[in-house]
Amino acid sequence: MNNFISENNRLDTLHLYKFSAAQKIKTVLDYVANQASSEGLKKYASAEDRDGQLIELFIKMLSSLDLKMSKDSSQTLNDLVRNAKIDKSNSNSAERSESIKIASKQIKDSHYQIDVSKDEINHKGQRVFMVSCYARDSYLGRYLIKRNFYYPSNREKMADSAYEEIMTKMAQVKDRYYEGLIDPPAISAQFRTILDGVISEIEFDDGHGTTLRQ
């Protein structure tokens, strides 16, 4: 994930964006590790004032990093803290990466490239999996969508499932376009619809044609 220079000696912005997303989740892991080592967070879903303050701080910290949870905040913190405590293993998980290219049928229309990957992020003995989907207009080199989905180390199957779901559905968009079932303007809209349905505990949006899950 750190190959910033491409084969033609040009800066690879895809890897830069993924590196930035990985750095942000490492900041979250640092926070989680501090809470796991303290005695202040024992009942993560309780109504006690201290727990509530810690969860509120966690939410504010995520917001400052353009991150947002897609489920109950206390349960997300609970899951991450638990994994920070118990996950000391080395992973043999294979990272995955594939691209789908949609060449336009007419000169006036854009080409699209969709890069999908699954990366393992290791940070100070903690692990999370990041599934990324970046779609760009190949003519302009402009990114239309940049989405990253994060999964605790004990939910690798969910990360693999998300990766496969994205690849399958993006390939279906390509097929529908070539079969004449959708027009070029509908392609990017279908990309967003697909990614809005992907389940993640924490999501990161870089503000390029996407919105965070509500």
Secondary structure, DSSP 8 states (H G I E B T S, - for coil): ----B-TTS-B-HHHHHHHHHHHHHHHHHHHHHHHHTSSS-S-TTS--HHHHHHHHHHHHHHHHTTEEESS-HHHHHHHHHHHHHH---------EEEEEEE--SSTTS--EEEEEEEEEEEETTEEEEEEEEEEEETTTTEEEEEEEEEEEGGGHHHHHHHHHHHHHHHHHHHHHHHTTSS-HHHHHHHHHHHHHT---SEEEE-SSS-----
